[in-house]
Amino acid sequence: MTHIKLSQMPAFKRAYKKLTPTEKEKVDEAIHVLIKDPSIGEEKKGDLAGVFVYQFKSHHQLMLLAYEWNVHERLLLMLGVHENFYRDLKNKR
């Protein structure tokens, strides 16, 4: 298997830093899923074309993880709950 480069944007790093250890574990699991199968997320259209969003549960809360990918790299863009997520994501692009 080829080596996948994992990169993080500042918005992702800030959100990740604020999580509890248990929440970080859930995010890490989601990242492993994305490394194995990046097409699992939903591809966005319009302003966010090329961005994928993967949804997963953490403590009964739906978390969203926005990322871009190609064969060699996964770029983690943003992490958060649904409220204002897409608006903030558009502002960061």
PDB file of N, CA, C and O in Angstrom:
ATOM      1  N   MET A   1       0.851  -1.198   0.000  1.00  0.00           N
ATOM      2  CA  MET A   1       0.000   0.000   0.000  1.00  0.00           C
ATOM      3  C   MET A   1       0.888   1.250   0.000  1.00  0.00           C
ATOM      4  O   MET A   1       1.915   1.298   0.677  1.00  0.00           O
ATOM      5  N   THR A   2       0.480   2.237  -0.757  1.00  0.00           N
ATOM      6  CA  THR A   2       1.269   3.465  -0.824  1.00  0.00           C
ATOM      7  C   THR A   2       1.074   4.285   0.446  1.00  0.00           C
ATOM      8  O   THR A   2       0.066   4.170   1.144  1.00  0.00           O
ATOM      9  N   HIS A   3       2.060   5.103   0.714  1.00  0.00           N
ATOM     10  CA  HIS A   3       2.005   5.967   1.894  1.00  0.00           C
ATOM     11  C   HIS A   3       1.099   7.164   1.611  1.00  0.00           C
ATOM     12  O   HIS A   3       1.253   7.834   0.590  1.00  0.00           O
ATOM     13  N   ILE A   4       0.161   7.431   2.511  1.00  0.00           N
ATOM     14  CA  ILE A   4      -0.763   8.556   2.367  1.00  0.00           C
ATOM     15  C   ILE A   4      -0.284   9.693   3.260  1.00  0.00           C
ATOM     16  O   ILE A   4      -0.065   9.508   4.457  1.00  0.00           O
ATOM     17  N   LYS A   5      -0.125  10.871   2.664  1.00  0.00           N
ATOM     18  CA  LYS A   5       0.259  12.050   3.439  1.00  0.00           C
ATOM     19  C   LYS A   5      -1.006  12.651   4.062  1.00  0.00           C
ATOM     20  O   LYS A   5      -2.025  12.810   3.390  1.00  0.00           O
ATOM     21  N   LEU A   6      -0.925  12.976   5.338  1.00  0.00           N
ATOM     22  CA  LEU A   6      -2.064  13.561   6.045  1.00  0.00           C
ATOM     23  C   LEU A   6      -1.691  14.990   6.432  1.00  0.00           C
ATOM     24  O   LEU A   6      -0.724  15.202   7.163  1.00  0.00           O
ATOM     25  N   SER A   7      -2.453  15.970   5.945  1.00  0.00           N
ATOM     26  CA  SER A   7      -2.192  17.376   6.246  1.00  0.00           C
ATOM     27  C   SER A   7      -3.401  17.976   6.946  1.00  0.00           C
ATOM     28  O   SER A   7      -4.532  17.538   6.736  1.00  0.00           O
ATOM     29  N   GLN A   8      -3.155  18.981   7.779  1.00  0.00           N
ATOM     30  CA  GLN A   8      -4.231  19.628   8.529  1.00  0.00           C
ATOM     31  C   GLN A   8      -4.181  21.129   8.304  1.00  0.00           C
ATOM     32  O   GLN A   8      -3.120  21.748   8.381  1.00  0.00           O
ATOM     33  N   MET A   9      -5.333  21.698   8.028  1.00  0.00           N
ATOM     34  CA  MET A   9      -5.443  23.145   7.917  1.00  0.00           C
ATOM     35  C   MET A   9      -5.572  23.724   9.338  1.00  0.00           C
ATOM     36  O   MET A   9      -5.990  23.014  10.253  1.00  0.00           O
ATOM     37  N   PRO A  10      -5.219  25.005   9.530  1.00  0.00           N
ATOM     38  CA  PRO A  10      -5.311  25.617  10.870  1.00  0.00           C
ATOM     39  C   PRO A  10      -6.693  25.498  11.513  1.00  0.00           C
ATOM     40  O   PRO A  10      -6.785  25.293  12.723  1.00  0.00           O
ATOM     41  N   ALA A  11      -7.763  25.620  10.737  1.00  0.00           N
ATOM     42  CA  ALA A  11      -9.122  25.520  11.302  1.00  0.00           C
ATOM     43  C   ALA A  11      -9.355  24.139  11.907  1.00  0.00           C
ATOM     44  O   ALA A  11      -9.983  24.019  12.958  1.00  0.00           O
ATOM     45  N   PHE A  12      -8.850  23.098  11.246  1.00  0.00           N
ATOM     46  CA  PHE A  12      -8.977  21.743  11.781  1.00  0.00           C
ATOM     47  C   PHE A  12      -8.162  21.608  13.066  1.00  0.00           C
ATOM     48  O   PHE A  12      -8.652  21.073  14.061  1.00  0.00           O
ATOM     49  N   LYS A  13      -6.930  22.088  13.045  1.00  0.00           N
ATOM     50  CA  LYS A  13      -6.048  21.975  14.216  1.00  0.00           C
ATOM     51  C   LYS A  13      -6.649  22.665  15.436  1.00  0.00           C
ATOM     52  O   LYS A  13      -6.589  22.137  16.547  1.00  0.00           O
ATOM     53  N   ARG A  14      -7.232  23.853  15.226  1.00  0.00           N
ATOM     54  CA  ARG A  14      -7.843  24.597  16.342  1.00  0.00           C
ATOM     55  C   ARG A  14      -9.000  23.812  16.951  1.00  0.00           C
ATOM     56  O   ARG A  14      -9.103  23.699  18.172  1.00  0.00           O
ATOM     57  N   ALA A  15      -9.868  23.272  16.101  1.00  0.00           N
ATOM     58  CA  ALA A  15     -11.033  22.532  16.601  1.00  0.00           C
ATOM     59  C   ALA A  15     -10.584  21.250  17.310  1.00  0.00           C
ATOM     60  O   ALA A  15     -11.124  20.891  18.357  1.00  0.00           O
ATOM     61  N   TYR A  16      -9.606  20.576  16.741  1.00  0.00           N
ATOM     62  CA  TYR A  16      -9.125  19.313  17.321  1.00  0.00           C
ATOM     63  C   TYR A  16      -8.510  19.531  18.701  1.00  0.00           C
ATOM     64  O   TYR A  16      -8.700  18.724  19.611  1.00  0.00           O
ATOM     65  N   LYS A  17      -7.777  20.623  18.845  1.00  0.00           N
ATOM     66  CA  LYS A  17      -7.088  20.933  20.097  1.00  0.00           C
ATOM     67  C   LYS A  17      -8.082  21.101  21.256  1.00  0.00           C
ATOM     68  O   LYS A  17      -7.742  20.814  22.404  1.00  0.00           O
ATOM     69  N   LYS A  18      -9.295  21.560  20.966  1.00  0.00           N
ATOM     70  CA  LYS A  18     -10.291  21.837  22.004  1.00  0.00           C
ATOM     71  C   LYS A  18     -11.066  20.595  22.449  1.00  0.00           C
ATOM     72  O   LYS A  18     -11.829  20.663  23.412  1.00  0.00           O
ATOM     73  N   LEU A  19     -10.884  19.480  21.773  1.00  0.00           N
ATOM     74  CA  LEU A  19     -11.658  18.283  22.077  1.00  0.00           C
ATOM     75  C   LEU A  19     -11.143  17.573  23.323  1.00  0.00           C
ATOM     76  O   LEU A  19      -9.987  17.728  23.716  1.00  0.00           O
ATOM     77  N   THR A  20     -12.030  16.790  23.934  1.00  0.00           N
ATOM     78  CA  THR A  20     -11.626  15.935  25.053  1.00  0.00           C
ATOM     79  C   THR A  20     -10.881  14.729  24.477  1.00  0.00           C
ATOM     80  O   THR A  20     -10.989  14.453  23.282  1.00  0.00           O
ATOM     81  N   PRO A  21     -10.130  14.011  25.308  1.00  0.00           N
ATOM     82  CA  PRO A  21      -9.425  12.820  24.812  1.00  0.00           C
ATOM     83  C   PRO A  21     -10.362  11.802  24.153  1.00  0.00           C
ATOM     84  O   PRO A  21     -10.000  11.189  23.149  1.00  0.00           O
ATOM     85  N   THR A  22     -11.551  11.623  24.707  1.00  0.00           N
ATOM     86  CA  THR A  22     -12.517  10.683  24.129  1.00  0.00           C
ATOM     87  C   THR A  22     -12.984  11.151  22.755  1.00  0.00           C
ATOM     88  O   THR A  22     -13.109  10.347  21.831  1.00  0.00           O
ATOM     89  N   GLU A  23     -13.240  12.442  22.621  1.00  0.00           N
ATOM     90  CA  GLU A  23     -13.662  12.989  21.333  1.00  0.00           C
ATOM     91  C   GLU A  23     -12.534  12.876  20.307  1.00  0.00           C
ATOM     92  O   GLU A  23     -12.776  12.565  19.141  1.00  0.00           O
ATOM     93  N   LYS A  24     -11.302  13.130  20.749  1.00  0.00           N
ATOM     94  CA  LYS A  24     -10.153  13.000  19.849  1.00  0.00           C
ATOM     95  C   LYS A  24     -10.040  11.574  19.316  1.00  0.00           C
ATOM     96  O   LYS A  24      -9.685  11.356  18.158  1.00  0.00           O
ATOM     97  N   GLU A  25     -10.346  10.610  20.180  1.00  0.00           N
ATOM     98  CA  GLU A  25     -10.302   9.200  19.772  1.00  0.00           C
ATOM     99  C   GLU A  25     -11.306   8.947  18.643  1.00  0.00           C
ATOM    100  O   GLU A  25     -10.989   8.265  17.668  1.00  0.00           O
ATOM    101  N   LYS A  26     -12.513   9.498  18.777  1.00  0.00           N
ATOM    102  CA  LYS A  26     -13.538   9.351  17.732  1.00  0.00           C
ATOM    103  C   LYS A  26     -13.089  10.003  16.423  1.00  0.00           C
ATOM    104  O   LYS A  26     -13.298   9.445  15.345  1.00  0.00           O
ATOM    105  N   VAL A  27     -12.480  11.171  16.517  1.00  0.00           N
ATOM    106  CA  VAL A  27     -11.986  11.868  15.321  1.00  0.00           C
ATOM    107  C   VAL A  27     -10.868  11.055  14.678  1.00  0.00           C
ATOM    108  O   VAL A  27     -10.820  10.921  13.455  1.00  0.00           O
ATOM    109  N   ASP A  28      -9.976  10.516  15.493  1.00  0.00           N
ATOM    110  CA  ASP A  28      -8.882   9.689  14.966  1.00  0.00           C
ATOM    111  C   ASP A  28      -9.426   8.472  14.218  1.00  0.00           C
ATOM    112  O   ASP A  28      -8.906   8.096  13.167  1.00  0.00           O
ATOM    113  N   GLU A  29     -10.481   7.860  14.770  1.00  0.00           N
ATOM    114  CA  GLU A  29     -11.117   6.723  14.090  1.00  0.00           C
ATOM    115  C   GLU A  29     -11.670   7.159  12.740  1.00  0.00           C
ATOM    116  O   GLU A  29     -11.508   6.458  11.742  1.00  0.00           O
ATOM    117  N   ALA A  30     -12.324   8.319  12.709  1.00  0.00           N
ATOM    118  CA  ALA A  30     -12.882   8.835  11.456  1.00  0.00           C
ATOM    119  C   ALA A  30     -11.775   9.095  10.437  1.00  0.00           C
ATOM    120  O   ALA A  30     -11.943   8.818   9.250  1.00  0.00           O
ATOM    121  N   ILE A  31     -10.652   9.623  10.898  1.00  0.00           N
ATOM    122  CA  ILE A  31      -9.525   9.903   9.992  1.00  0.00           C
ATOM    123  C   ILE A  31      -8.987   8.607   9.398  1.00  0.00           C
ATOM    124  O   ILE A  31      -8.642   8.558   8.217  1.00  0.00           O
ATOM    125  N   HIS A  32      -8.915   7.555  10.215  1.00  0.00           N
ATOM    126  CA  HIS A  32      -8.453   6.261   9.702  1.00  0.00           C
ATOM    127  C   HIS A  32      -9.391   5.724   8.626  1.00  0.00           C
ATOM    128  O   HIS A  32      -8.940   5.125   7.650  1.00  0.00           O
ATOM    129  N   VAL A  33     -10.690   5.937   8.802  1.00  0.00           N
ATOM    130  CA  VAL A  33     -11.671   5.532   7.801  1.00  0.00           C
ATOM    131  C   VAL A  33     -11.404   6.294   6.493  1.00  0.00           C
ATOM    132  O   VAL A  33     -11.430   5.710   5.409  1.00  0.00           O
ATOM    133  N   LEU A  34     -11.145   7.602   6.610  1.00  0.00           N
ATOM    134  CA  LEU A  34     -10.904   8.429   5.417  1.00  0.00           C
ATOM    135  C   LEU A  34      -9.612   8.043   4.701  1.00  0.00           C
ATOM    136  O   LEU A  34      -9.534   8.115   3.474  1.00  0.00           O
ATOM    137  N   ILE A  35      -8.617   7.642   5.451  1.00  0.00           N
ATOM    138  CA  ILE A  35      -7.357   7.228   4.828  1.00  0.00           C
ATOM    139  C   ILE A  35      -7.592   5.963   4.002  1.00  0.00           C
ATOM    140  O   ILE A  35      -7.081   5.834   2.889  1.00  0.00           O
ATOM    141  N   LYS A  36      -8.371   5.032   4.561  1.00  0.00           N
ATOM    142  CA  LYS A  36      -8.645   3.785   3.847  1.00  0.00           C
ATOM    143  C   LYS A  36      -9.574   3.998   2.662  1.00  0.00           C
ATOM    144  O   LYS A  36      -9.337   3.450   1.586  1.00  0.00           O
ATOM    145  N   ASP A  37     -10.627   4.787   2.845  1.00  0.00           N
ATOM    146  CA  ASP A  37     -11.627   4.975   1.784  1.00  0.00           C
ATOM    147  C   ASP A  37     -12.095   6.424   1.747  1.00  0.00           C
ATOM    148  O   ASP A  37     -13.117   6.758   2.347  1.00  0.00           O
ATOM    149  N   PRO A  38     -11.354   7.295   1.047  1.00  0.00           N
ATOM    150  CA  PRO A  38     -11.695   8.722   1.039  1.00  0.00           C
ATOM    151  C   PRO A  38     -13.006   9.043   0.332  1.00  0.00           C
ATOM    152  O   PRO A  38     -13.550  10.134   0.505  1.00  0.00           O
ATOM    153  N   SER A  39     -13.518   8.107  -0.462  1.00  0.00           N
ATOM    154  CA  SER A  39     -14.775   8.380  -1.175  1.00  0.00           C
ATOM    155  C   SER A  39     -15.988   8.184  -0.284  1.00  0.00           C
ATOM    156  O   SER A  39     -17.118   8.360  -0.740  1.00  0.00           O
ATOM    157  N   ILE A  40     -15.779   7.821   0.990  1.00  0.00           N
ATOM    158  CA  ILE A  40     -16.898   7.554   1.900  1.00  0.00           C
ATOM    159  C   ILE A  40     -17.672   8.819   2.252  1.00  0.00           C
ATOM    160  O   ILE A  40     -18.865   8.747   2.545  1.00  0.00           O
ATOM    161  N   GLY A  41     -17.020   9.967   2.228  1.00  0.00           N
ATOM    162  CA  GLY A  41     -17.697  11.228   2.545  1.00  0.00           C
ATOM    163  C   GLY A  41     -18.574  11.687   1.393  1.00  0.00           C
ATOM    164  O   GLY A  41     -18.480  11.171   0.279  1.00  0.00           O
ATOM    165  N   GLU A  42     -19.416  12.649   1.673  1.00  0.00           N
ATOM    166  CA  GLU A  42     -20.313  13.205   0.656  1.00  0.00           C
ATOM    167  C   GLU A  42     -19.612  14.365  -0.037  1.00  0.00           C
ATOM    168  O   GLU A  42     -19.152  15.307   0.609  1.00  0.00           O
ATOM    169  N   GLU A  43     -19.539  14.282  -1.372  1.00  0.00           N
ATOM    170  CA  GLU A  43     -18.893  15.358  -2.113  1.00  0.00           C
ATOM    171  C   GLU A  43     -19.848  16.539  -2.231  1.00  0.00           C
ATOM    172  O   GLU A  43     -21.019  16.371  -2.571  1.00  0.00           O
ATOM    173  N   LYS A  44     -19.342  17.721  -1.950  1.00  0.00           N
ATOM    174  CA  LYS A  44     -20.153  18.930  -1.993  1.00  0.00           C
ATOM    175  C   LYS A  44     -20.141  19.532  -3.399  1.00  0.00           C
ATOM    176  O   LYS A  44     -19.290  19.200  -4.225  1.00  0.00           O
ATOM    177  N   LYS A  45     -21.092  20.412  -3.651  1.00  0.00           N
ATOM    178  CA  LYS A  45     -21.233  21.035  -4.972  1.00  0.00           C
ATOM    179  C   LYS A  45     -21.128  22.555  -4.840  1.00  0.00           C
ATOM    180  O   LYS A  45     -21.032  23.081  -3.731  1.00  0.00           O
ATOM    181  N   GLY A  46     -21.145  23.242  -5.953  1.00  0.00           N
ATOM    182  CA  GLY A  46     -21.142  24.702  -5.947  1.00  0.00           C
ATOM    183  C   GLY A  46     -19.860  25.272  -5.393  1.00  0.00           C
ATOM    184  O   GLY A  46     -18.768  24.894  -5.817  1.00  0.00           O
ATOM    185  N   ASP A  47     -19.993  26.201  -4.426  1.00  0.00           N
ATOM    186  CA  ASP A  47     -18.835  26.869  -3.823  1.00  0.00           C
ATOM    187  C   ASP A  47     -17.863  25.883  -3.188  1.00  0.00           C
ATOM    188  O   ASP A  47     -16.667  26.155  -3.091  1.00  0.00           O
ATOM    189  N   LEU A  48     -18.381  24.747  -2.761  1.00  0.00           N
ATOM    190  CA  LEU A  48     -17.551  23.777  -2.049  1.00  0.00           C
ATOM    191  C   LEU A  48     -17.193  22.564  -2.916  1.00  0.00           C
ATOM    192  O   LEU A  48     -16.878  21.499  -2.385  1.00  0.00           O
ATOM    193  N   ALA A  49     -17.240  22.714  -4.215  1.00  0.00           N
ATOM    194  CA  ALA A  49     -16.902  21.602  -5.111  1.00  0.00           C
ATOM    195  C   ALA A  49     -15.492  21.118  -4.802  1.00  0.00           C
ATOM    196  O   ALA A  49     -14.576  21.917  -4.608  1.00  0.00           O
ATOM    197  N   GLY A  50     -15.332  19.799  -4.760  1.00  0.00           N
ATOM    198  CA  GLY A  50     -14.027  19.216  -4.444  1.00  0.00           C
ATOM    199  C   GLY A  50     -13.840  18.936  -2.970  1.00  0.00           C
ATOM    200  O   GLY A  50     -12.876  18.280  -2.576  1.00  0.00           O
ATOM    201  N   VAL A  51     -14.763  19.432  -2.145  1.00  0.00           N
ATOM    202  CA  VAL A  51     -14.693  19.191  -0.696  1.00  0.00           C
ATOM    203  C   VAL A  51     -15.620  18.028  -0.371  1.00  0.00           C
ATOM    204  O   VAL A  51     -16.739  17.946  -0.877  1.00  0.00           O
ATOM    205  N   PHE A  52     -15.139  17.136   0.476  1.00  0.00           N
ATOM    206  CA  PHE A  52     -15.948  16.024   0.955  1.00  0.00           C
ATOM    207  C   PHE A  52     -16.219  16.239   2.434  1.00  0.00           C
ATOM    208  O   PHE A  52     -15.396  16.807   3.152  1.00  0.00           O
ATOM    209  N   VAL A  53     -17.388  15.776   2.886  1.00  0.00           N
ATOM    210  CA  VAL A  53     -17.725  15.884   4.313  1.00  0.00           C
ATOM    211  C   VAL A  53     -18.128  14.505   4.808  1.00  0.00           C
ATOM    212  O   VAL A  53     -19.031  13.868   4.264  1.00  0.00           O
ATOM    213  N   TYR A  54     -17.445  14.064   5.842  1.00  0.00           N
ATOM    214  CA  TYR A  54     -17.723  12.777   6.480  1.00  0.00           C
ATOM    215  C   TYR A  54     -18.398  13.053   7.817  1.00  0.00           C
ATOM    216  O   TYR A  54     -17.914  13.860   8.610  1.00  0.00           O
ATOM    217  N   GLN A  55     -19.524  12.377   8.061  1.00  0.00           N
ATOM    218  CA  GLN A  55     -20.266  12.578   9.301  1.00  0.00           C
ATOM    219  C   GLN A  55     -20.087  11.358  10.205  1.00  0.00           C
ATOM    220  O   GLN A  55     -20.098  10.219   9.740  1.00  0.00           O
ATOM    221  N   PHE A  56     -19.922  11.614  11.496  1.00  0.00           N
ATOM    222  CA  PHE A  56     -19.797  10.532  12.467  1.00  0.00           C
ATOM    223  C   PHE A  56     -20.303  11.023  13.813  1.00  0.00           C
ATOM    224  O   PHE A  56     -20.401  12.226  14.056  1.00  0.00           O
ATOM    225  N   LYS A  57     -20.621  10.075  14.682  1.00  0.00           N
ATOM    226  CA  LYS A  57     -21.161  10.427  16.011  1.00  0.00           C
ATOM    227  C   LYS A  57     -20.057  10.442  17.049  1.00  0.00           C
ATOM    228  O   LYS A  57     -19.160   9.599  17.056  1.00  0.00           O
ATOM    229  N   SER A  58     -20.153  11.427  17.923  1.00  0.00           N
ATOM    230  CA  SER A  58     -19.281  11.493  19.083  1.00  0.00           C
ATOM    231  C   SER A  58     -20.137  11.965  20.253  1.00  0.00           C
ATOM    232  O   SER A  58     -20.648  13.085  20.235  1.00  0.00           O
ATOM    233  N   HIS A  59     -20.296  11.129  21.258  1.00  0.00           N
ATOM    234  CA  HIS A  59     -21.142  11.461  22.419  1.00  0.00           C
ATOM    235  C   HIS A  59     -22.541  11.909  22.003  1.00  0.00           C
ATOM    236  O   HIS A  59     -23.004  12.965  22.434  1.00  0.00           O
ATOM    237  N   HIS A  60     -23.205  11.133  21.185  1.00  0.00           N
ATOM    238  CA  HIS A  60     -24.576  11.406  20.733  1.00  0.00           C
ATOM    239  C   HIS A  60     -24.692  12.701  19.939  1.00  0.00           C
ATOM    240  O   HIS A  60     -25.794  13.216  19.749  1.00  0.00           O
ATOM    241  N   GLN A  61     -23.580  13.221  19.483  1.00  0.00           N
ATOM    242  CA  GLN A  61     -23.598  14.447  18.691  1.00  0.00           C
ATOM    243  C   GLN A  61     -23.010  14.142  17.318  1.00  0.00           C
ATOM    244  O   GLN A  61     -22.000  13.449  17.196  1.00  0.00           O
ATOM    245  N   LEU A  62     -23.665  14.677  16.287  1.00  0.00           N
ATOM    246  CA  LEU A  62     -23.173  14.475  14.936  1.00  0.00           C
ATOM    247  C   LEU A  62     -22.016  15.433  14.668  1.00  0.00           C
ATOM    248  O   LEU A  62     -22.166  16.650  14.785  1.00  0.00           O
ATOM    249  N   MET A  63     -20.876  14.880  14.313  1.00  0.00           N
ATOM    250  CA  MET A  63     -19.693  15.677  13.982  1.00  0.00           C
ATOM    251  C   MET A  63     -19.490  15.640  12.475  1.00  0.00           C
ATOM    252  O   MET A  63     -19.799  14.641  11.824  1.00  0.00           O
ATOM    253  N   LEU A  64     -18.972  16.724  11.925  1.00  0.00           N
ATOM    254  CA  LEU A  64     -18.672  16.780  10.504  1.00  0.00           C
ATOM    255  C   LEU A  64     -17.184  17.050  10.332  1.00  0.00           C
ATOM    256  O   LEU A  64     -16.600  17.881  11.028  1.00  0.00           O
ATOM    257  N   LEU A  65     -16.590  16.336   9.398  1.00  0.00           N
ATOM    258  CA  LEU A  65     -15.177  16.474   9.092  1.00  0.00           C
ATOM    259  C   LEU A  65     -15.053  16.764   7.605  1.00  0.00           C
ATOM    260  O   LEU A  65     -15.358  15.914   6.769  1.00  0.00           O
ATOM    261  N   ALA A  66     -14.602  17.973   7.281  1.00  0.00           N
ATOM    262  CA  ALA A  66     -14.447  18.375   5.880  1.00  0.00           C
ATOM    263  C   ALA A  66     -13.008  18.091   5.455  1.00  0.00           C
ATOM    264  O   ALA A  66     -12.059  18.342   6.198  1.00  0.00           O
ATOM    265  N   TYR A  67     -12.873  17.559   4.234  1.00  0.00           N
ATOM    266  CA  TYR A  67     -11.537  17.212   3.738  1.00  0.00           C
ATOM    267  C   TYR A  67     -11.511  17.238   2.214  1.00  0.00           C
ATOM    268  O   TYR A  67     -12.547  17.182   1.552  1.00  0.00           O
ATOM    269  N   GLU A  68     -10.318  17.324   1.691  1.00  0.00           N
ATOM    270  CA  GLU A  68     -10.076  17.157   0.259  1.00  0.00           C
ATOM    271  C   GLU A  68      -9.094  16.006   0.142  1.00  0.00           C
ATOM    272  O   GLU A  68      -8.345  15.724   1.078  1.00  0.00           O
ATOM    273  N   TRP A  69      -9.093  15.342  -1.000  1.00  0.00           N
ATOM    274  CA  TRP A  69      -8.184  14.205  -1.126  1.00  0.00           C
ATOM    275  C   TRP A  69      -7.767  13.967  -2.561  1.00  0.00           C
ATOM    276  O   TRP A  69      -8.449  14.348  -3.513  1.00  0.00           O
ATOM    277  N   ASN A  70      -6.624  13.323  -2.676  1.00  0.00           N
ATOM    278  CA  ASN A  70      -6.202  12.729  -3.937  1.00  0.00           C
ATOM    279  C   ASN A  70      -5.530  11.408  -3.587  1.00  0.00           C
ATOM    280  O   ASN A  70      -5.534  11.005  -2.424  1.00  0.00           O
ATOM    281  N   VAL A  71      -4.961  10.740  -4.559  1.00  0.00           N
ATOM    282  CA  VAL A  71      -4.403   9.406  -4.341  1.00  0.00           C
ATOM    283  C   VAL A  71      -3.338   9.405  -3.244  1.00  0.00           C
ATOM    284  O   VAL A  71      -3.228   8.431  -2.500  1.00  0.00           O
ATOM    285  N   HIS A  72      -2.558  10.468  -3.132  1.00  0.00           N
ATOM    286  CA  HIS A  72      -1.415  10.492  -2.228  1.00  0.00           C
ATOM    287  C   HIS A  72      -1.625  11.274  -0.936  1.00  0.00           C
ATOM    288  O   HIS A  72      -0.797  11.190  -0.029  1.00  0.00           O
ATOM    289  N   GLU A  73      -2.719  12.035  -0.833  1.00  0.00           N
ATOM    290  CA  GLU A  73      -2.857  12.938   0.314  1.00  0.00           C
ATOM    291  C   GLU A  73      -4.304  13.071   0.760  1.00  0.00           C
ATOM    292  O   GLU A  73      -5.238  12.980  -0.037  1.00  0.00           O
ATOM    293  N   ARG A  74      -4.461  13.292   2.074  1.00  0.00           N
ATOM    294  CA  ARG A  74      -5.752  13.676   2.663  1.00  0.00           C
ATOM    295  C   ARG A  74      -5.513  15.011   3.358  1.00  0.00           C
ATOM    296  O   ARG A  74      -4.646  15.121   4.225  1.00  0.00           O
ATOM    297  N   LEU A  75      -6.280  16.020   2.976  1.00  0.00           N
ATOM    298  CA  LEU A  75      -6.150  17.348   3.571  1.00  0.00           C
ATOM    299  C   LEU A  75      -7.370  17.596   4.454  1.00  0.00           C
ATOM    300  O   LEU A  75      -8.484  17.740   3.951  1.00  0.00           O
ATOM    301  N   LEU A  76      -7.163  17.645   5.756  1.00  0.00           N
ATOM    302  CA  LEU A  76      -8.252  17.855   6.715  1.00  0.00           C
ATOM    303  C   LEU A  76      -8.503  19.354   6.826  1.00  0.00           C
ATOM    304  O   LEU A  76      -7.633  20.106   7.266  1.00  0.00           O
ATOM    305  N   LEU A  77      -9.693  19.782   6.427  1.00  0.00           N
ATOM    306  CA  LEU A  77     -10.006  21.208   6.352  1.00  0.00           C
ATOM    307  C   LEU A  77     -10.616  21.746   7.632  1.00  0.00           C
ATOM    308  O   LEU A  77     -10.154  22.747   8.179  1.00  0.00           O
ATOM    309  N   MET A  78     -11.663  21.073   8.108  1.00  0.00           N
ATOM    310  CA  MET A  78     -12.419  21.619   9.226  1.00  0.00           C
ATOM    311  C   MET A  78     -13.153  20.503   9.953  1.00  0.00           C
ATOM    312  O   MET A  78     -13.465  19.461   9.378  1.00  0.00           O
ATOM    313  N   LEU A  79     -13.420  20.749  11.233  1.00  0.00           N
ATOM    314  CA  LEU A  79     -14.100  19.791  12.084  1.00  0.00           C
ATOM    315  C   LEU A  79     -15.095  20.562  12.934  1.00  0.00           C
ATOM    316  O   LEU A  79     -14.773  21.633  13.448  1.00  0.00           O
ATOM    317  N   GLY A  80     -16.303  20.027  13.087  1.00  0.00           N
ATOM    318  CA  GLY A  80     -17.262  20.712  13.942  1.00  0.00           C
ATOM    319  C   GLY A  80     -18.628  20.078  13.919  1.00  0.00           C
ATOM    320  O   GLY A  80     -18.843  19.040  13.293  1.00  0.00           O
ATOM    321  N   VAL A  81     -19.555  20.724  14.616  1.00  0.00           N
ATOM    322  CA  VAL A  81     -20.952  20.291  14.610  1.00  0.00           C
ATOM    323  C   VAL A  81     -21.646  20.994  13.450  1.00  0.00           C
ATOM    324  O   VAL A  81     -21.080  21.903  12.842  1.00  0.00           O
ATOM    325  N   HIS A  82     -22.849  20.582  13.150  1.00  0.00           N
ATOM    326  CA  HIS A  82     -23.514  21.056  11.937  1.00  0.00           C
ATOM    327  C   HIS A  82     -23.791  22.558  11.940  1.00  0.00           C
ATOM    328  O   HIS A  82     -23.736  23.201  10.891  1.00  0.00           O
ATOM    329  N   GLU A  83     -24.085  23.112  13.098  1.00  0.00           N
ATOM    330  CA  GLU A  83     -24.477  24.521  13.168  1.00  0.00           C
ATOM    331  C   GLU A  83     -23.386  25.429  12.585  1.00  0.00           C
ATOM    332  O   GLU A  83     -22.256  25.447  13.073  1.00  0.00           O
ATOM    333  N   ASN A  84     -23.730  26.162  11.563  1.00  0.00           N
ATOM    334  CA  ASN A  84     -22.828  27.104  10.878  1.00  0.00           C
ATOM    335  C   ASN A  84     -21.619  26.447  10.203  1.00  0.00           C
ATOM    336  O   ASN A  84     -20.723  27.150   9.736  1.00  0.00           O
ATOM    337  N   PHE A  85     -21.581  25.134  10.146  1.00  0.00           N
ATOM    338  CA  PHE A  85     -20.414  24.431   9.615  1.00  0.00           C
ATOM    339  C   PHE A  85     -20.136  24.809   8.161  1.00  0.00           C
ATOM    340  O   PHE A  85     -19.015  25.174   7.807  1.00  0.00           O
ATOM    341  N   TYR A  86     -21.168  24.718   7.326  1.00  0.00           N
ATOM    342  CA  TYR A  86     -20.962  24.983   5.896  1.00  0.00           C
ATOM    343  C   TYR A  86     -20.687  26.457   5.634  1.00  0.00           C
ATOM    344  O   TYR A  86     -19.902  26.792   4.747  1.00  0.00           O
ATOM    345  N   ARG A  87     -21.319  27.330   6.388  1.00  0.00           N
ATOM    346  CA  ARG A  87     -21.050  28.766   6.236  1.00  0.00           C
ATOM    347  C   ARG A  87     -19.588  29.059   6.570  1.00  0.00           C
ATOM    348  O   ARG A  87     -18.899  29.757   5.826  1.00  0.00           O
ATOM    349  N   ASP A  88     -19.126  28.521   7.689  1.00  0.00           N
ATOM    350  CA  ASP A  88     -17.740  28.731   8.101  1.00  0.00           C
ATOM    351  C   ASP A  88     -16.768  28.100   7.117  1.00  0.00           C
ATOM    352  O   ASP A  88     -15.709  28.662   6.837  1.00  0.00           O
ATOM    353  N   LEU A  89     -17.125  26.943   6.596  1.00  0.00           N
ATOM    354  CA  LEU A  89     -16.262  26.248   5.641  1.00  0.00           C
ATOM    355  C   LEU A  89     -16.098  27.082   4.377  1.00  0.00           C
ATOM    356  O   LEU A  89     -14.994  27.192   3.844  1.00  0.00           O
ATOM    357  N   LYS A  90     -17.190  27.668   3.897  1.00  0.00           N
ATOM    358  CA  LYS A  90     -17.115  28.524   2.703  1.00  0.00           C
ATOM    359  C   LYS A  90     -16.221  29.731   2.957  1.00  0.00           C
ATOM    360  O   LYS A  90     -15.469  30.145   2.075  1.00  0.00           O
ATOM    361  N   ASN A  91     -16.299  30.289   4.148  1.00  0.00           N
ATOM    362  CA  ASN A  91     -15.477  31.452   4.499  1.00  0.00           C
ATOM    363  C   ASN A  91     -13.995  31.111   4.569  1.00  0.00           C
ATOM    364  O   ASN A  91     -13.149  31.979   4.355  1.00  0.00           O
ATOM    365  N   LYS A  92     -13.672  29.857   4.867  1.00  0.00           N
ATOM    366  CA  LYS A  92     -12.281  29.452   5.016  1.00  0.00           C
ATOM    367  C   LYS A  92     -11.632  29.093   3.672  1.00  0.00           C
ATOM    368  O   LYS A  92     -10.407  29.001   3.587  1.00  0.00           O
ATOM    369  N   ARG A  93     -12.422  28.894   2.648  1.00  0.00           N
ATOM    370  CA  ARG A  93     -11.869  28.470   1.346  1.00  0.00           C
ATOM    371  C   ARG A  93     -11.323  29.640   0.587  1.00  0.00           C
ATOM    372  O   ARG A  93     -10.820  29.474  -0.525  1.00  0.00           O
TER     373      ARG A  93
END
